[in-house]
Amino acid sequence: MISKILQEYDKINALFEKDVFLYTMGKAGSNSISYSLESVGLSVSSKHYFSGDQQNFFSNTTSDLLGNLRKQYTKGCLARLKHKIKIITLVRDPLARNLSLAFFALERLLYHTLGPNDSRNLKGNRASRNEIIKIGFEEQINHEGPLNWFEEEFNDVLNLDVYKHPFDQEKGYARITSEKFDVLILKLEKLNTLEPVIKDFLDLASFSLLNANSSKNYWYADLYQNFREEFTPAPQYLDLMYQSRYCQHFYTPQEIAAFRSKWENIN
């Protein structure tokens, strides 16, 4: 346990020695940003959750000792830093993000739905593949993870409340500067229009986004597309996602209406 904690501390120290710290929730498009920045010669470090991926990805999990120690050490490390850190983070349609996470973790999701805890005998009752995935999605995923990410990560670790700062919903980005941090928040849905913003933020001569993470390249691509064609979220779930503080801050009413319409009329 001690050696594992020391390894974690070494990893945390290394995060803040790079040109850019990519600090964003999982499944929000960070791989393409990282790949694009590295292609122009920048060193990039990345982190999704200091409290631990399991606690933020999946429901029915609790924060562990290592996660709490990691957060506390990170705060101390940041307090001792003498230089300002460049941070990039992203926001994404939370329902699309949750569904993307479910398929990224599909093997785990199916095991916990069909494994030893299959009290409903889904296999014996011949539930369809999409019915099983839907149950796993509803029960296994931490659906409020993206909605609470900035409070639980940015605010807690960086002592930076993004909701106290304006976000340009139309242009799809915001820049927040403080004594220790220079932060760029990007909207994934607008990312292709934000190359000049990223270039200026990092003082680059030129910058182009490279696609490094297309869902079509994953082994579950066909399963995902088939599920999407049948999946209709409950109205209460759409309300949870799109009436949230998160969506109201980062997205225009028109974008939110379009998100809802996409999921309501998917069949």
Sequence and secondary structure as in RCSB ss.txt:
>XXXX:A:sequence
MISKILQEYDKINALFEKDVFLYTMGKAGSNSISYSLESVGLSVSSKHYFSGDQQNFFSNTTSDLLGNLRKQYTK
GCLARLKHKIKIITLVRDPLARNLSLAFFALERLLYHTLGPNDSRNLKGNRASRNEIIKIGFEEQINHEGPLNWF
EEEFNDVLNLDVYKHPFDQEKGYARITSEKFDVLILKLEKLNTLEPVIKDFLDLASFSLLNANSSKNYWYADLYQ
NFREEFTPAPQYLDLMYQSRYCQHFYTPQEIAAFRSKWENIN
>XXXX:A:secstr
 HHHHHHHHHHHHHHTTSSEEEE  TTSSHHHHHHHHHHTT  EEEES SS HHHHHBSS    HHHHHHHHHHH
HHHHH  S EEEEEEE  HHHHHHHHHHHTHHHHHHHHHSTT TT TTTTT  HHHHHHHHHHHHB TTHHHHHI
IIIIIIII   GGGS  BTTTTEEEEE SSEEEEEEEGGGGGG HHHHHHHTT S         GGGSTTHHHHH
HHHHH    HHHHHHHHTSHHHHHHS HHHHHHHHHHHHT  
